């Protein structure tokens, strides 16, 4: 039996990238997985990968930032499996490239709705089931951009800083319940959301420069983030709560400086 044997997990944003890698890994480790996204084709592809690895996934086409839909897919998971042990609130959007002073309030509302209110709704509707069980793990996808400036645009960065605070405040709001809430801060990871950056670098012939600012001097993979999500979902992390784990090659460990020429 794997590290999540017998557990029920919801993964949002599961049609690609970190969500797909995590759902696939969770299933491989024994979880019964409910995969959620608006991209039905992407969800089907994720389910196919899980099936090829010997697992199965319940597909739910839904908007992880819509309150009624979050309640519905949470209820559906519990009704089908009679349990809910893990929720990975991973769905997110990057926002636009416009300079700060040109951004609209509507852009900010949209980014905050998906990136911050969506994770709140995951906690709101999974929380009661987990409290009743006396255990559960909620994992939120934040970002290295929520720790320091200049890693992404202002709406995205502000929303992810909010997710970091949400993980900390929710962990304490659920004091004494046995429910853990933690956040992951990915750095530069090649996913559907960032592929344009990687593709542009390859076209320019500068792909070797990607990730050069972090001590590992490379970008990360969705699978590397999924491995941390698995840890937080599992009993291996039974005493980890209210924490923020950076998976960024060490980028957030340092202040900018000029590296010596070698």
C-alpha positions, 0 to 999 in steps of 0.5 A: 500500500502506498503513502496515501493508501485508502485516502480520498483526495481532491485535486483542482487545476488537475488538467495539466501541470502541477495539478496533473502531476500531483493527481497522478502521483496521489493515485499511484500512492493509493489515493482515490482521486477526484480531479477538478478543472474547467478543461474537460479534455485535459481532465480526460488526459489526466484520468487516462494517465492515472488509469494506465498506472493502475489507478482511477479518477473521478472527473469533475468539470467545475470552476474551483473559484465558484462557491456553488461548484466547490460545494458541489464537487466536495459533496460529490467526493464525500458522497461517492467515497464516504471520506475526504482526507486531502484537498489540494487547492491548486487551480490558479491563473497568472493574470495579464502582462499590463504594467501596474498602473494600467491594470483594471480593478476587474483584472484584480478581482478575477485573479483574486477570485481564482487564486485566493478566494478559490482556496478559501472556498476549498477550506470552507467546504472541505473543513467540516468533513475533515473536522468530523473525521478528526483529521485531514490535509489541505494544501494550497498552491501559493508561489515564490512570487508571494514571498518576494517582488519581481517574480510575476505581475502584481495581481498574481503576486498579491494573490499568492501572498494572500494564499500564504497568509490564508494557510497560516490563518486557516491552520490556526482557525482550525485549532485543535481539529486535527486538520492541517493546512499548508502552502507550497510556493513553487518557483519557476516551473514549466507548466501550461501557465508558464510554457510561453516563457520557456517556448520564447527562450527556446526560440531565442536560443536562451533556454540555458539561462532559464532559472539561472538566478536560483542556486540550482541554476535551473527551472523545476518540474511539476513532478518536483512540486507534486512530490512535496504535495505528496509529503504534505498530504501523507502521514509523513507530514502529520506534525507539519501545519501552517507552514509555507514550503518553497520549491524554488531551487533556493531562489527565495533564500537569498537577496539579489547580489552580483555573483563573482566571475569565474 
